Structures are given as C-alpha cells and as structure tokens.
Amino acid sequence: MSDSLDAYLVLAGLLFAIGTFGFLARRNAISMLMSIELMLNAVNLAIIGFGSFIPSLSADGSVIAIMVMAVAAAEATVGLAIVIAIYRNRKTPLVDEYDAMRR
Amino acid sequence: MPRSLLTIGATLALIGLAVGLPIGLVVLGVLRWGDDVLFFLFAEVMIGAGLLVVTMRDIIRCGLAMIVCFGALAGIYVIAGAPLVAAAQVLIYIGAISVLILFAIMLTQTKDAPTSLVFQTQSLGAGIAAIVLAVIIGLTVGSTDWPDVGARIHTATDHLAEVLFNEYVLPFEIVSVLLLAAVIGGVFLAKREEGGPP
C-alpha cells in the first residue's frame, strides 16, 4: 500500500474533502482557518506523492512542498491577524454574525 | 463517574480497533509487514484527527487534534521518502502555525462559544458536497494512468538543496519577501489602535 501512488492521492483527497466540509460547515472563523490548513496539507501530501513516485519530479516535489509551507505560514499570519482585528471590533468569532455589509 | 469510565472504555476500544485493523489486514494478506502497516496507521490517525478537527465542539481541542493530524502527516512524508519536508512540517506546522492558531483561539474565545451552535445551517449540504468531492477525487485517481514507477524514490537532501538553490532560487527569494510582507502586515493588522478600544 505504501508503494502505490494511488494510496497517497486518495488519502490527500480524503483530507481535502474533510477540510472542505469544515470550511463550509463551521461557524467559528478560526475553525475555518484550521480547515484551510487541512486543505493545504492535503495538497502538500499530493505533491509529495507525485514527487516520490515520478522520477523526473523527485526533488522538485519536495521544493514545491516547502514553498507551499512558506506561503501557508504567510497566509496563517495574515488570516489570524484579520480575525483578531475583526474580533476586537465585533466581539465575536462567529462568521455568521459578521453581517455589517448585509444590513 | 460511570460516564468518564464509558469515555475511557470507548477510547480504548477505538485505539484497539485502530491498531487491530492493520494487523488483521496483514494476517489476511492485504498489507505487507513493515512500511505498509506504518503507512496505514499514520493514515488512520491523520484522517481520524482531521475528522475531530472539523467536528468537535471545543475549539481548543480542535487545535490540539490538528497538531496530531500534522504529526501523522509528517510520518507519512518520512515513509514517502521526503525527510526534509517531514522535518519542515514538524517545525513549521506543529511548531509555528499550530501555536499561532492556539494563541488566536485563546485571544478570541468567548464564554458561550463552546455551548453555542458549532455548525452553520448549511452543514448538511456541506457534508454531502464533501462526500461527493471525495468520491470524485477517488474515482479520478483510480481511473487515471499515472506515469509512476511503482516504488518510492528517496529524495536526498543534498540533491534537494542543489535544486532549491539553482533552479528555484528566484521563487525562494520571492517567498522570503512574501514572508517579510506577511509578517509586517500581520503586525499592522493585529496591533491595537492608539486610544482605541482595548
């Protein structure tokens, strides 16, 4: 099982679907950010899988995965800063109460 | 007291099932002893912790389950033959991003947050969409003929460094500038206004 690319890709797909569910279903803004992290990790797993089973992508897969991690760190920093800034104004982390542009 | 005993029993049964399933598959001849069993165990832990992240009520426990999920993923990277990425996963995700998220949770926790509704009203549709997405990805993966070699290729770290600092040196520099911009932007967004609300 650990020697087949399909296992890694199916695992990545499952983790991505879990992240999608969390992003669509949770009310808490930080839960949604955690779901985004899960999805980024799923994509990283797929990239590592390709890099580890296709000879011409061997080192490129790892390099791209490390780049994705750096971009994910930047995204987490800015996203959490935005959530904290909104929380300071609205006193709630629940996204369905952020309705200032709807009223 | 009986409730906590029940929780302990259910947890032990779950751990037994998680460990027993790969061993049973080895006995049945589906899995080979060694890397396959480890891969299966890590995959179980990763998917289970991921499900806990999106379903548990207490958000701080969601954050802790996310750390477990990332740790299992680092193990899968090691099995896949990318040890440097596994080390980076432990350093960046478990060491930095998880701590950042836990701090953000503690800064935005309200008293009634765990008792109020966790899911949106659209969660049923979201669940169906996620299952459909997983099935589509699985079918696509199964029906595509990948140009793979059927054996894991170990990525040597010195070769990775050569590729990173020759072919990918421009993206590397751009990422460093992006990280700097993100850090400055994060500090600017999260800092308190002078004389504003605390």
Contacts between the chains, C-beta under 8 A, distances in Angstrom:
chain1	res1	chain2	res2	distance
A	1	B	30	8.0
A	1	B	31	5.9
A	1	B	32	8.0
A	1	B	36	4.6
A	1	B	39	5.8
A	1	B	40	6.4
A	2	B	35	4.4
A	2	B	36	5.1
A	2	B	38	7.4
A	2	B	39	3.8
A	2	B	79	5.5
A	2	B	80	7.9
A	2	B	152	7.3
A	3	B	35	7.7
A	3	B	36	7.8
A	3	B	150	6.4
A	3	B	151	5.9
A	3	B	152	6.3
A	4	B	150	7.0
A	5	B	146	5.3
A	5	B	148	4.5
A	5	B	150	8.0
A	6	B	141	5.5
A	6	B	142	6.6
A	6	B	146	7.7
A	7	B	39	7.2
A	7	B	43	7.8
A	8	B	76	7.7
A	8	B	80	6.6
A	9	B	137	7.6
A	9	B	141	4.3
A	10	B	137	7.4
A	10	B	138	5.4
A	10	B	141	5.6
A	10	B	142	7.9
A	11	B	43	5.4
A	11	B	46	7.4
A	11	B	47	7.5
A	11	B	76	7.5
A	12	B	137	8.0
A	13	B	133	7.7
A	13	B	134	5.7
A	13	B	137	3.2
A	13	B	138	5.9
A	13	B	141	6.6
A	14	B	47	5.8
A	14	B	134	5.6
A	15	B	46	6.8
A	15	B	47	6.9
A	15	B	50	5.6
A	16	B	133	7.2
A	16	B	134	7.8
A	16	B	137	7.0
A	17	B	130	4.4
A	17	B	131	7.0
A	17	B	133	4.8
A	17	B	134	3.7
A	17	B	137	7.1
A	18	B	47	7.2
A	18	B	50	4.4
A	18	B	51	6.1
A	18	B	53	7.6
A	18	B	54	5.8
A	18	B	130	6.9
A	19	B	50	7.4
A	19	B	54	7.5
A	20	B	126	7.6
A	20	B	129	6.9
A	20	B	130	4.8
A	20	B	133	5.8
A	21	B	54	5.7
A	21	B	126	5.4
A	21	B	127	5.8
A	21	B	129	7.6
A	21	B	130	3.6
A	22	B	53	6.5
A	22	B	54	3.3
A	24	B	120	7.5
A	24	B	122	6.6
A	24	B	123	7.5
A	24	B	125	7.7
A	24	B	126	3.4
A	24	B	129	6.7
A	24	B	130	7.4
A	25	B	54	7.1
A	25	B	119	4.9
A	25	B	120	5.7
A	25	B	122	7.0
A	25	B	123	3.8
A	25	B	126	4.1
A	25	B	127	6.9
A	26	B	54	6.7
A	26	B	118	6.7
A	26	B	119	6.6
A	26	B	120	7.2
A	27	B	117	6.5
A	27	B	118	6.3
A	27	B	119	6.5
A	27	B	120	5.5
A	28	B	59	5.7
A	28	B	113	7.2
A	28	B	118	7.5
A	29	B	108	7.7
A	30	B	59	6.4
A	30	B	101	6.5
A	30	B	104	5.6
A	30	B	105	5.5
A	30	B	108	6.4
A	31	B	54	7.5
A	31	B	59	6.1
A	31	B	62	6.2
A	31	B	118	8.0
A	33	B	101	6.8
A	33	B	104	7.9
A	34	B	53	5.9
A	34	B	62	6.2
A	34	B	63	6.9
A	34	B	66	5.4
A	34	B	101	6.2
A	35	B	53	7.4
A	35	B	54	6.2
A	37	B	66	6.9
A	37	B	93	7.5
A	37	B	97	6.5
A	37	B	101	7.6
A	38	B	50	5.7
A	38	B	53	6.4
A	38	B	54	7.7
A	38	B	66	7.4
A	38	B	69	7.0
A	41	B	69	7.6
A	41	B	70	6.7
A	41	B	73	5.7
A	41	B	93	7.3
A	44	B	73	8.0
A	44	B	85	7.8
A	45	B	73	6.5
A	45	B	76	6.7
A	45	B	77	7.8
A	48	B	77	5.7
A	48	B	80	5.3
A	48	B	82	5.2
A	48	B	85	6.0
A	49	B	80	6.4
A	51	B	82	6.8
A	51	B	153	7.9
A	51	B	155	6.8
A	52	B	80	4.3
A	52	B	81	4.9
A	52	B	82	6.2
A	52	B	152	5.3
A	52	B	153	5.7
A	52	B	155	7.1
A	53	B	146	7.3
A	53	B	148	3.8
A	53	B	149	6.3
A	53	B	150	7.5
A	53	B	151	7.7
A	53	B	152	6.8
A	53	B	153	6.9
A	54	B	146	7.4
A	54	B	147	6.1
A	54	B	148	5.5
A	54	B	149	7.3
A	55	B	149	6.0
A	55	B	153	6.0
A	58	B	153	5.0
A	58	B	155	5.6
A	58	B	159	7.8
A	59	B	155	5.8
A	59	B	159	5.4
A	59	B	160	5.0
A	59	B	162	7.7
A	59	B	163	4.1
A	59	B	164	7.9
A	60	B	163	6.6
A	60	B	167	7.9
A	61	B	82	7.3
A	61	B	155	7.5
A	62	B	82	5.0
A	62	B	84	6.2
A	62	B	85	5.2
A	62	B	155	5.0
A	62	B	160	5.2
A	63	B	160	6.7
A	63	B	163	5.7
A	63	B	164	5.1
A	63	B	167	8.0
A	63	B	168	5.1
A	65	B	82	7.2
A	65	B	85	5.0
A	65	B	88	8.0
A	66	B	84	7.6
A	66	B	85	6.3
A	66	B	88	5.6
A	66	B	164	7.5
A	67	B	168	7.6
A	67	B	171	6.0
A	67	B	172	7.8
A	67	B	175	5.8
A	69	B	85	8.0
A	69	B	88	5.8
A	69	B	89	7.2
A	69	B	92	5.0
A	69	B	93	7.3
A	70	B	92	7.8
A	70	B	175	4.6
A	70	B	178	7.4
A	70	B	179	6.0
A	71	B	175	6.9
A	71	B	178	6.9
A	72	B	92	7.8
A	72	B	93	7.9
A	72	B	97	7.0
A	73	B	92	5.8
A	73	B	96	6.4
A	73	B	97	6.1
A	73	B	179	6.8
A	73	B	182	7.6
A	74	B	178	5.5
A	74	B	179	5.4
A	74	B	181	7.7
A	74	B	182	3.5
A	74	B	183	8.0
A	75	B	182	7.6
A	76	B	97	4.9
A	76	B	100	5.9
A	76	B	101	7.0
A	77	B	100	7.0
A	77	B	182	4.9
A	77	B	183	6.2
A	77	B	185	7.6
A	77	B	186	4.0
A	78	B	182	5.3
A	78	B	185	5.5
A	78	B	186	5.4
A	78	B	189	7.0
A	80	B	100	5.9
A	80	B	101	6.7
A	80	B	104	4.3
A	80	B	186	7.4
A	80	B	190	7.7
A	81	B	185	7.1
A	81	B	186	4.0
A	81	B	187	7.6
A	81	B	188	8.0
A	81	B	189	3.9
A	81	B	190	4.0
A	82	B	189	5.8
A	83	B	104	6.3
A	83	B	108	6.5
A	84	B	104	6.1
A	84	B	107	5.7
A	84	B	108	6.5
A	84	B	189	7.7
A	84	B	190	4.9
A	85	B	189	5.1
A	85	B	190	6.0
A	87	B	107	7.2
A	87	B	108	4.4
A	88	B	192	7.7
A	88	B	197	6.6
A	89	B	197	7.9
A	91	B	110	7.5
A	92	B	110	6.6
A	93	B	108	4.3
A	93	B	109	7.8
A	93	B	110	7.0
A	93	B	113	6.9
A	94	B	113	7.9
A	94	B	116	7.6
A	96	B	120	6.4
